[in-house]
């Protein structure tokens, strides 16, 4: 925004009606979710609604009458801060220059179409399950920050994933409350007559109708496809009600709507993407729709395939063969009975697109195979995961008839601004200068952290104490009813629940069994000694959800809850109920040490540990996923060696011994080694090293620029 435009806009905001309209527009753009000043404006209007709605700006404005809002804006201080936020928002939407305009100008004309089964954008919009959604949401936010035109396609899950409740017996229970669409920042996509645009996909011998909702995320747009329309019968209306819900027929229906329906929506909107990015295989049916369009235009099959392949890139996230979507030939024939005729293909030719051995009539149809065969570029999400993926699909990649891409890698990152706590943001704004938010991926920005005159140990330690205190008080307010005791006994327990002075370990993620959440408690006596050391205590905070059908994952949660109630662990081990983005944000900012114990090499990348460094937290992790690349011996700690024995029991034993040894001999002593001023100089030196080496590398600004330059830009 130029100076004259800014001045004119500021003058317009002197009119309260204009300011209210602009505030309403802001509430319907999730840019506010990574701007703390904007969040504070909405929170001040109604703390009660802000907290009860999971920090939902639309819900807050909906609870405040126009008369009240006008009156509040008559307060000079509040109005001035509101104008400042609105100007920042307008400047963000109308930049003079962006990274994309400088380094990838071809994408200013055509967007990236990014298909993903889930997007984790904010806790008030729970249409996500786990890491895949977090990655997609952070990708969208960084694309917006960088000025890369971005359109996301996903489904509108009216009941989301699930809300987690823990029974008094310690068992996870799932509840599926429906989202209130009127209190979400969604705009209906309308046709030329001003009515909801209705489209369909062929499913079996019938149609599945859907409408679409537009969600603004900064400068990016995400479209949510919704099957809850009157044109559908009851079976199809609820098709997209839950993330990864239902049986395989539901799954294939969801993926047809997202993939085929997503392409049809873009066509109806008049959007011709430069690239279709398939984030995991769930959306791979979009390839079939692109192929159909090329065949309809008169291209022969070989040329049609070449054209489609040249427009698609694919990211795989799953290092286990069983984790890739596969559909039986019978289900494929049932679901595509009407659609296949549009392609003019015989059944075996059609099914061959998703088979490693195209002519094997018994082989199931694999979405990853379809994506690999028909994409010009493919990647895993860390260096090790790229290696694992190439080995997993070796038979396909080395086939003489294979025309798709090899599998490279781009290591995942996180949207730092979206995950950064307010105290941390104030800290960095004070030390990095006014333009720091646009330069997160540049290492030179972070050199200041090594300058003890610019940033003292005392300042770093003060930040750590503030963040640890905030986490502990959050836990004390939100600990579930399963905490033992009653009356005076329970009240006393809450007063002593966790200590702001103790080394605080955080573990928060999906409770998939390979992540081995209870590993640290494999030797209860040894762990109790660490937890109960009167001079050097350790405390642990856990959070996470198990998939509704994952009984062993639920057993892991139950075991940790049972341990937290034992006398030797009471008040020192806590499990937080109903893990979401808000809980994650609190934990990654307040934990001194972030624990990650996957069974290598099953952690494709992982991103939770990437969020701690900007808050002064350190990682203790198996050398899997991103940490295998990020760890340099001085910026955190490793569990185990850079290898993984084939025998799982042997790996568990080796990792457990390494975990206990590293904690007791290295981590705990370093944390509690203080000078005369009470400052752990050695610990802070490691914090500085982590900040300098990890923050500029493991963020989605860097990640998105790599996708643009290595995968999105046309091949020469």
N, C-alpha and C positions, 0 to 999 in steps of 0.2 A: 504494500500500500504506500503510495507516494505521500509526501508531506501535505500537499493540498487536499488529497482525498481524506487523509486522517483528520485534518482540521475540520473539513466539511462534515465528516461522520460524527466527530465529537459534538459539533454544534447541533446536529440532529438529535443527539441523545439528551439534550436539554428538555426535549418534549417527553413527558412521562409516558405517553401512549406509544411513542416510538421505542423507548427503552423497554417497555413491557413486551412489545412484539419481538424485539431482539433477544430478550431474555428467554422467551418461549422458544425461539429458534435455537438458541444455545442448548436448552434443556433436551432438545431432540437431535442433538449431535453429540456422540460420545467423546468428542474432544475434551469435554469437561472431566472425563474420567482419568485423564492424565495431566490435569491442571489443578493443583491444590487450591489456588485462589478461587477458581470457579466453584469447586466443591464447597468451599467455606461459605460462599454466597448462598447456595441452596440450603446448606445445613442451618444457617442462621435464620432462614425463613421459618423453619419448623424442625427443631432437633428431634422431636418425637417421630414425625413422619419420616424424616431422613433416616433415622436408625431402624424404625420398624419396617421400612420398605427396602431394606438392604441398600441404602444410599442411592435412591432413585430420584433423579431431578424432576422427571415428568410427574411422578406421584406428589412430590413436594408442591410444585406449582398448581397441581390439581386440587390441592387441599387449601390453597390460599385464595381468598376472593380478590377480585380486581380492586375493590375499595381498600382492602388491607394492603395489597401490594403497592398501590399508589402511595398510601400513607407511609409505608416502610421506606419507599424511595425518596420520601421528603427528608429523611435523615441525611444530612450532608455527607457524613463519613461513609455510610453504607452506599449512598448513591455514587460517591466518588470511586469507591472500590469496585462497584458494579460496572461503572463506565470503563474503568481500567481493564477489567476482564473482557468486556465486550469489544473493546478496541483490539486487545490481544487476539481474540477469536477472529475478528474481521481481518486483521493482518495475516493471521495464519491461513485463512481461506483465500487470500488474494496476494500471494507473495510476488515480489519482483523477480526473484531468482530462487531456484531450488537445485539440489544435487542433480536431479533428473534433467533439468533444462540445461545444465552445464555439461553433463557427461553421458546422457542417454536421450538426447533430444528426439530421436525417432518415436519414442514412446509417448510423446506429448499428443500425438494424433490418434493412436489406438491403445486401448488399455490392455492390461493383463487380466484374463479371466481365471480366477483362482477358485477351484472347486474343492470343498472339504466337507466331510460329514458333520463337523462340529466347529464352532468358533467360540472360544472363551474370551469375551470382551469385557465383561463386568459381572459382578455377583448379582446385580439386579436383573440380569438376563441369563438365567441358568440353562442355556442350550448347549452345554458341553459336558464331557465326561472326564477327560484328563489331559495328558500332555499333548496329544494331537491337537486338541482344541486350543490349548494355551499357545502352542506354536503358531497356529493359524491366526489367532487374534493378534498376537504380537507382530506377525508378518504384515497384517493389514495396517496396523498403527505405524509401523516404520515405513511402509510404502507411502502412507499419507505424509509423514514427516519429510520424506525425501522427495516428494512431489512425483512419485511414480504412479501414473493412472492405474487404479486397482478396482476391480469389481469382484466381489466374493459371491459365491453361490453355495447355499446350504439349504437345510430344511427348517421349517418352523416347528419345533417340538413344544407343543402346548403344555406338556407335563414335564418337560425337561428330562434330566437324567433321573434323579430321585433325591428326596431329602432323607438324610440318615438320622434315625432315632435309635438310641441304644436302650434295650430293655433292662430291667433291674437284674436280669440274669446275665447281662453283658453281651447279648446277641444283637447283631445289627438288624434293624427292621427298616423297610423301604416304604416311603410314602410319596405319592405323586399328586401334589396339588396342582391345579391348572393355573397357568399364567393369566393374568388380567391384561389382555391386549390393549385396553384403553389406557393403561398406566405404563405403557412401554413406548419408546421413541420410534414407532413404526409408522410408515406412510403407505397406504395402499397403492399399488401400481394400477393405474386406470387406463382404460381404452380411450378411443377418440370421442366417445360419447360421455366420458366422465364416469363410467361405471367400472367396477373392478375387472381388470383384464383376466379372462378365464382361458386357460390352455389345457391341453390334455396330453397324455401319453397312452399308447396302446398297451394294454395288459391282458394277456390271454385273448379272449374273444370280446373284451369290453374296453372301456376307457377309464382312466383315472384322471379326474379333473383337478386342477389346482389353481390357486391365485398366488400372488406374490406380494411381499411387503419389503419396502426399502428401508434400510437402516444406514444412517449416515455415521461414519467413523472418521472424523476429521475431513480430509479431502477424498477419502475412499467411500465406496458404496458397497454394501452387502445386501443381497437379496435372499429372503427367506421364503421358500416355497411351501405352501400351506394346502393340505388336502381336506381341511375342514370346510367344505363348501356343499351347498344344498344339492348340487348336481350329482354328487357321489352317493352311493348307498352307504349304509352304516359301516360296512366292512372297510371301505376305502376312506371314509372320513377320518377314521382314527389311525390310518396307516402311518402318519408321521407324528404321532402324539408323543412318542418317547424316543430318547437317544438310544440307538441300538436295541430297540425293544422288539418283542415278538419272536416268531419262529422264522425259518429260512424263507418262507413265502413272503412274510412281511419285509424281511431284509431285502430280498430281490426287488420287491415293489418300491421300497424306499430308494434304492439305488437307481432304479429306472427313472423315477420322478426327478431325482437330483441330477443325474447325468443327462438323459435325453431331454427331460423337461427344462433343465437349466440352459441347454443350447437353444431350445425353442424360445425361451424367454428372451435371451439376448437377441435373437433374430427379430422377435416382435418389437423389441425396444430400438431396433435399428443399430445395434452395436456389433461391430465386426472386430473381435479382439486380435491383437497382434500375436498372442500366445495363449493357449489353454494350459494352465498348470494344474495337474492332477495331484493333489496332496493326499497321498495314499490311494489305494485301488478302489475305494468305495464308489468313486465317480466315473470309473472307466467306461461305463456305457455311453458316455458322451462321445466317445470315439466312433461308436456305431452310428450315431446321429450325424456326425460330421461326414462319415463315409457315405451314408445314405444321400446327403445333400450333394456330394460330389458325383455320385452315380446318377442322380436325377439330372445333373447338369450336362450329362453326356460323356463324362470321363470314363475310360475303360478301367477295369478293376485295378490294374497295376498303377496307373496314373492317379486314380482316386486314393489309393493307399499312400502313395508318395506325398500327395498334397496334404492329407490328414496328418501324416507323420511329421511333416515339416512344421506343423502348427502346435504340436503337443510336447510338453515336457512332464516328467513324472518323478515324484519323490516317494520313495518307499521308507516306511518307518518300522517294519516288523522283522526282527531277526530270527523268527521261529517259523518254520514252514507251515505249521498248523494254524498260525495266526492270520494267514491270507485268505480272503473270502473265496470260497469255492462253492459252485452250484452244480448239482447233478444234471446230467443230460436230460433227464425226465423233467426236472423243474424248469430248466432253460426252455425246453420245447413247449411246456405249458405256458410259461410267462410270456414267451416271445412268439406265440402262435400267430398273433395278428401282425406283429412288427416285422418278422422275418420275411414275409411276402413283399414288404416294401423294399427290401434289399435285393430281392430276386435271387436268393441263394437257397441251395439245398441245405438240409439240416447239418450234415457233416462238414460242409464247407464253412457254414456259419459258426459251428462249435469249434472249428479248428483255430479260430482267432484267439481262443482262450485256453488252448492246450499246448503243452510242451511238445507232445507228439501229436501233431494235427490229425493224423489218421486213426488214432486209437479211440474206438467207439466207447470204451469203458472209462476213459479219463474224464474227470470233471472239468467244468469250465472255471478257470481261475482268473480273477479280475487283475491280478498282478501280471500274469502272462499277457493278457490283452494290452495292458498299459505299456509293458516293456516292448512288445512287438510293434506297437504303433506310436512310439514317441521318439523324437529326434535326440532327446537327452534324458538321462535318468540318473538319479543320485540317491545315495544313502545319506544319513544325517550326522555322521561322524566318520573319521578315517577308518576306525575299526569296523564300524557297521558297513561301510562300503566294501571292505574286504569280505566280511561275512556274507553280504548279499551276493557278491560275485561268485562266491563258492556255492551258495545255496542254489543259484540259478545257472550254474556252470553248464549243465546239460542243454539248456535253452540258448545261452549266449554263444556257445561253441557249435551250435547246429549249423550246417552248411546252408540251410534255407533261411536263417535268421537275418532280418533286415533292420532290426531295431538298434537301439543304442547300447553301448556298454554301460556299466554302472560306476559313476564317479562318487564324489561325496562333497557336500557342503555342510559343515558342522553347524548345528542349530545355535541360536542365540536367544536373548530375551529383550523385550522392549523396556529398557532401563527406566525411562520416565514413568511408564505405567506401573512399575513395581516399586518405585522409590518412595520411601516414607517421607512425610513432611519434614521432620528434623534433618534427615539426610539431604533432602533437596535444598534446604536452607544452608546447610553446611557447605555443599558444593557450590552453590551460587555465590557464597561469600568468598570462596577461595579460587574459583575458576574463571570468574569474570562474566560479563553480560551475554556473550555469545556461546556459552559452554554447551547449551542444550543441542545445538546444531552440530557439535564437533565431538560427540561421544565416541566415535569409532577411530579417532585420530590419537595415536599413542603420545604425541607431543603434549596433548592437553593434560595428560595424567602424570607428567614428569614432576609436577609440583609436589606430589605426594612424597617424593623422596627428599624434599627440602624441609628439614626440621625447623628451620627458621620461619618458613612460610606457614607450615602447619605443624604445630608442636605435638608431642606425644600426649600432653595434657588435654589438648582439644580432642584428639582422637578418642582418648579414654573417656572423656566427658560424654561424647556422642554415644559410645558403647553403653555407658551406664544409663543414659536416658532411654535408649532403645530397649535395653533389657528390662528396665522398670516398666515401660509401656506394655511390653509383651506379658509380663507377669501379672500386671493389673488387668489386662484383657483376659487372661486365663482365669483369674479369680472371679471375674464377672460372668464368664461363659462356661465354667466347668459344668458338666452335666449332672443331672439328678442322681446318677449312679454313684456319685461320691459317697463313701460310707459314713455312717453315723447319723445322729439326729439331735436336734435341740442344741444344748450348750456344747456338747462334744463336736458336733458338726460345725458350729460357728467358730470354735477355737481352731479346728482344722483348717478352715478357710483363711483365718488370719495368718497362719503359718504356711500356707500353701506356696511352695517355692520361695526362693530367697533372691533378692536383687544382687547379692554379693557372690552367688555361686556360679561356677562354670555351667552354662546352660547349653544343652545339646538339643537340637531340633531334628525331627524326622517327620516329614509330611509329604504324602504322595498316594497314588492308588495302592491299595493293599493287594496287588497281584502277588502271587506266591513267590515268584522268582526274585522279588525285591527283598525278601527275607527280613521283614520288619522285626521279628522277635530275636534275630540272631544275637544281638548284644546281651540277651538274657539267657543264653544257653548255659551259662554257669552262674547260677543265682548267688552263690556264696561269694564268688570273685567280684561280681558286679556290686553286691551289697557293700563290700569293703570300699569300693570307690565312692558310692553314693553317700555313705555314712562317715567318711573321713571328717573328723571335726575341724581339722585345719584346712583341708583342701576338698570340700564337698563338690559333688557332681549331681546335676538334676537333668531330667529328660522330659521333653514334651513331644507327644505323638499326635498325629491327625491323619485321617485318610479314610477312603471308602473302599469296600470290597464290591466287586461286581455282584449283582443280586444272585447269580447262579454259582458264584465262587465260594463254596462251602469252606475250603481250607483258608481262603482269605478272611472269611468271617471268624474262623477259629483263631487266626492270628490276632484279630482285634480283641476277641474274648480273652485270650491269654494275656495280652498287655494290660487289659482292664483288671484282670485278677491279680496280676503282679502289683499294679498300682495300689491295691487295697491291702497288701501284706504289710505288716507292721514296720518291717525294715525299709519299705519303699514309700510308705504313706506320706503324702505331701511333697514327695521328691520325684515321683513319676506320675505324669498326667496324660490322659488321652482326651483330646478335644473332639466333641461331637460335631457332625455335619460340616465336614471340610468343604470349603469353597474358596473363591479368590480372595475374599476378605480375610479369612483365617490364614491363608497362605501368605498374604501380604504382611500380616502381623508377625508370623513366625520367622519368615526369612529376614526380617529387619531386626528382630530381637535376639535371635540365637547367636551365641558366640561360635558354636561349632555346628556345621551342617553334616549330618550323618547320612551316608548312602551305601547300602550293602547289597546291590544286585548280584545275582549269580552270573558272573561273566561268561560269555559275551552277550547276554540277553538284554542289556540296557542299550538300546540303539543310540541314544544320545543323552536324554535327561536334560532338564533345564533348571530344575529347582535350585541346585547349587550355584548356578550362574547368577542368581539374584542376590546372594548374600554379600558378595565382595564390596559392592557399592555402599553397604551398611557397616563395613568393618567386620563381617563374619568370615570364618575360615571353613574350609572343606576337609572332611575326613571321609574318603570314598574309595571304593574298589576302582582299580584302573580300567574302567569301562566307559564307553560313550565319550562324551566331551572331556571328562576329567583325565583320561589317558593322554590327551593332547595338552590340556591346560596345566597339569601338574609338572613342576620343574624341580621339586625337591626343597624349595625354599618358600613356596606360597601356599602351603597347606600340608596335608598328610595323605599318604596312600595306605590302603588296606591290601595286603598281599602284593604279589609280584606282577610283572607285565606278562602274564601267562594264565592259562586256565586248564587245569587237568581235566581229562574226560570224566573221571569219577567224581560225581557231585558230592558224595560224602567226604571225599578227600579235600575238595575245594572248600567245603563248609568248615572243616577242621582247621585247615591252613588259614583261612580268612579270619576265623574266630580268634585264633592265637595271635595273629598279627594285630587284630583290633584291640584286644586287651593289652598287649605289649605296648602298642603305640600310645594308647590312652594313659596307661599307668607310668610309663617311663619317659614319655616325651611331652604329651599334650598337657596333662594335669600339672606337672612340675613347671612348665613354661608359663602357664596361665597364672600360677600363684607365686612366681618369682618376682618380688616387688622390690623397688629401691626405697630409700628413706622417705620419699614422698608418696609411696603407695602405688607407684606406676609400674606395670609389667613391661619394661622396655623391650625385652626380647619378643614378647607376644605381639607388641605393636609393630616391631620391625617386620614380623611376618605378615601382619595386616597390610602394611605399606607395600610389601612385595606383591601380595595378592591383588591389591587395588591396581597397581601399575601394570601387572602382566595380564590380568584377566578382564578387567572392565572394558578396555578398548577393543578386545578381540571377541568376547562372547556376548555380543549384543546383536539385535536384529537389524540395526542400521548396516553393520558390516555384512551380515548374512544376505540382506536384500540386495545390496550392491553386487555381491557375488552372483546371485541368481540372475540379475540383470545383465551383467557383463559376460558371464560364462554360459548362461542357458537361454535367456530371453532374447538377446540381440540376435538378429539373423546371422546365420553362418556364412562366412565369406568363401 
